[in-house]
């Protein structure tokens, strides 16, 4: 039953998100008492701020409400919608994740070692990493999931204060 509901929700949300220029990163559907809890993670190349989350939330809510009239997934019960963006701790597993993080420092498994490197470039097949001993182009199939490393620098904090 839950899988059927999830598929019906996906059928409503995916086209709306695609039209708005967002990628659906994750959809979780669970019961919370009598209500269905719908958790949606969205992202896009330009990033996602709070205004974007609010806008997407309104659009998705409207689409789900409209689907109710058409015997949609919530025609007979109510739902709670939570929309957010994947956090910085989300693993980089797809080419678009790597592209969106060009310039950032990541920790990633290469061959038999975990390394820290800066993402120099990324395309659909490979990522170019700046390692301590030079730049290396690696196919995604040869990588483990990457993790963005938070960087705190004096110059970045000075820029924010000005």
C-alpha positions in Angstrom: 0.0 0.0 0.0 2.7 2.5 1.0 4.6 1.7 -2.3 1.5 2.4 -4.3 0.9 5.7 -2.5 4.6 6.7 -3.0 4.3 5.9 -6.8 1.1 8.0 -7.0 2.8 10.9 -5.2 5.8 10.7 -7.5 3.5 10.8 -10.5 2.1 14.1 -9.2 5.4 15.7 -7.9 8.0 14.8 -10.5 6.5 16.8 -13.5 5.8 19.8 -11.3 9.4 19.9 -10.0 10.9 19.3 -13.5 8.8 22.2 -14.9 10.0 24.5 -12.0 13.7 23.5 -12.7 14.2 21.3 -9.6 15.5 17.8 -9.2 13.8 15.4 -6.8 16.6 14.1 -4.6 14.5 12.1 -2.2 10.9 11.3 -1.4 9.9 9.6 1.9 6.3 8.7 2.6 5.3 7.5 6.1 2.2 7.4 8.3 2.0 9.9 11.2 -1.2 9.0 13.0 -4.1 9.6 10.6 -2.0 11.8 8.4 0.5 10.8 5.7 3.8 12.5 6.1 5.4 13.4 2.7 9.1 14.5 3.0 10.6 15.9 -0.2 14.2 16.9 -0.8 14.8 19.1 -3.8 17.9 20.7 -5.4 18.9 22.6 -8.5 22.0 23.8 -10.1 21.6 27.4 -8.7 21.2 26.0 -5.2 18.1 26.2 -2.9 17.5 29.0 -0.4 14.6 29.5 2.0 12.6 31.5 -0.5 13.0 28.7 -3.1 11.9 26.1 -0.5 8.8 28.2 0.4 7.9 28.6 -3.3 8.4 24.9 -4.1 6.4 23.9 -1.1 3.5 26.1 -2.3 3.6 24.6 -5.8 3.8 21.0 -4.6 1.0 21.5 -2.1 -1.2 23.0 -4.8 -0.4 20.1 -7.1 -1.2 17.5 -4.4 -4.4 19.4 -3.5 -5.5 19.5 -7.1 -4.8 15.8 -7.5 -7.2 15.1 -4.6 -10.1 16.3 -6.8 -8.9 13.8 -9.5 -8.9 10.9 -7.1 -5.2 11.5 -6.3 -3.2 9.9 -3.5 -4.9 12.0 -0.8 -8.5 11.9 -2.0 -9.5 10.0 1.1 -6.9 11.1 3.8 -4.9 14.2 4.7 -1.2 14.8 4.5 1.6 16.9 5.9 4.2 18.1 3.4 7.8 18.9 4.4 10.1 20.3 1.7 13.8 20.9 2.3 17.1 20.7 0.5 19.7 18.1 1.0 22.2 19.3 3.6 25.9 19.6 3.1 26.3 16.2 4.7 24.5 14.5 1.8 26.8 12.0 0.0 27.8 13.0 -3.6 26.7 10.0 -5.6 25.3 11.4 -9.0 27.1 13.5 -11.6 24.8 16.4 -10.8 25.9 16.3 -7.2 29.5 16.6 -8.2 28.8 19.4 -10.7 27.0 21.4 -8.1 30.0 21.3 -5.8 32.8 22.3 -8.1 35.3 24.3 -6.1 34.5 22.6 -2.8 36.7 20.4 -0.8 35.5 16.7 -0.5 36.5 13.5 1.1 36.2 10.5 -1.2 37.3 7.0 -1.6 39.7 6.4 -4.5 40.9 2.8 -5.1 42.0 1.7 -1.7 42.4 5.0 0.1 40.2 7.9 1.2 41.5 11.2 0.1 40.7 14.9 0.5 40.6 16.8 -2.7 39.0 19.9 -4.3 36.5 19.3 -7.1 38.1 21.1 -10.1 35.5 20.1 -12.8 32.7 17.5 -13.3 30.8 16.3 -16.3 28.4 13.3 -16.9 31.2 10.7 -16.9 34.1 12.0 -14.8 35.1 14.3 -12.0 38.4 16.2 -12.0 40.0 16.3 -8.5 42.8 18.5 -7.3 44.9 16.2 -5.1 48.0 17.1 -3.2 50.2 15.6 -5.9 48.3 17.0 -8.9 45.0 16.9 -10.7 43.4 13.6 -11.5 40.4 12.8 -13.7 38.3 9.9 -12.3 35.3 8.0 -13.7 32.3 8.1 -11.2 32.3 4.3 -11.2 35.8 4.4 -9.7 34.7 6.6 -6.8 33.0 6.0 -3.6 30.4 8.6 -2.4 32.0 12.0 -1.8 31.4 14.1 1.3 31.7 17.9 1.2 34.2 19.1 3.9 33.2 22.3 5.6 35.9 25.0 5.3 36.3 27.8 7.7 38.6 30.5 6.5 39.5 33.9 7.9 39.0 35.6 4.5 35.6 34.2 4.0 34.4 35.3 7.5 35.9 38.8 6.8 34.0 39.1 3.6 30.7 38.3 5.4 31.3 40.9 8.0 31.9 43.7 5.5 
